């Protein structure tokens, strides 16, 4: 018999009778009100967009079904809100209830969706045929299609900013983009995208390409195009580690860009996980008493993982240990699993919405470049993923000075004292903006924090020409100053209409060095161009 002690909960686990009775009474009161309205032939419309179509409004039976579903879902969510449980358990309960409630919507099933039924009858069964075709195609791909993928091709309609690959190794291709101005800043800008996705989120189409915009502002731009490892690869990429990605990835890219440009210091930008990796690499460099960058930019990046947002529901020792046993010594974390996980963080928007339109109504998704990119994921080497998951998400070591060892060096983010531009998105569900803001207290140089509207991707990819959204700015934080709380920062910030990109280019201009005549030459004698952008790695599909 085990002698271990049972788990000690900080509060009694469960739902009190009083809370349960209150929620039940509120539910019954609302249901009786609806029933009385229905008895008089006046069922109120539903505000939820899933039930806004005329077919719902013209069928009292289906409209009442929608009301009953929404009332039931609200009652379940109230129960989770008042349940007595530790915070991590409560978060998992909230996530599980959200999944169940969203999945059980009557809009998701042909038998209970009058809009889909009407489309089936009006089309003479055609919507069922095309819906089944769409389903079988998606089943083969292992994911739901969010965009009409036939309308896009990487290197043709996407990722078509002119440039050349000037370096390639086992981990990445380095792209140098052609100048589009007569003069350029002396110091180049190296962009480090996340290896969990493909780099061309920064170079979608000409009108919303961040890469093209920065080139047009007079910057010589280099981008790392991470390799998409496959099970069939024979060079051992499946065993690559976090240290490999820092040494042969980011630090190598910094070295090559410095060599090509002839500059002892360059400007470096990291996006999402790319920012976490960039900060780790620069802390390693600082521990070695080398300081290769003049400025750092981190876009929607976490360095302190205490609040990991909705992803936190997956973070526990059991999950970390399981992954380590499965792929910790080699193998891949598949793009398919990663994509499905991220989709179910917002199931109504990225799962059930498309189940209804693609399968029940037999519609072809609209052409949307960002959603095409979202479906073009990458695999990750198992050792890289498991190390990242444990040391960042589970144990949150990166933000603790010298708690983490990378490339044999004790990592201290406080050793990064270069000026830093920090961007977060206010509605980001992957990197909560307050978590992004915490970086301002970890990096000891003068930093500028900017908060944009919208989410993880849409907030970043916001070209000025469209004059969409807005952002908030406050005075720069002095080097080494103790960071204000996120709430104090927001209270002092000024709201500005439009894109944050011009604010960024104005800031970066101070670190670009003098202007020099633009050169038509790519690379140098040691690093010669091999093929045109976007290169070959980005075209490898995970499927």
Helices and strands as residue ranges (DSSP letters): H 17-39, G 49-51, H 54-57, H 60-82, H 87-103, G 106-108, G 110-112, H 114-122, H 126-141, G 149-151, E 163-168, E 172-177, E 183-185, E 189-192, G 199-202, G 206-208, H 210-216, E 221-226, G 237-239, H 242-244, I 245-250, H 251-261, E 266-271, H 273-287, E 293-299, G 309-314, H 317-327, E 332-333, H 335-343, G 344-346, H 347-347, I 348-352, H 353-354, I 355-360, H 369-374, E 380-381, H 382-388, I 389-394, E 404-406, E 409-411, G 413-415, E 419-425, H 433-437, H 439-442, E 447-452, G 464-466, E 470-473, H 486-492, E 494-497, H 501-508, G 509-511, E 515-517, E 531-532, G 537-539
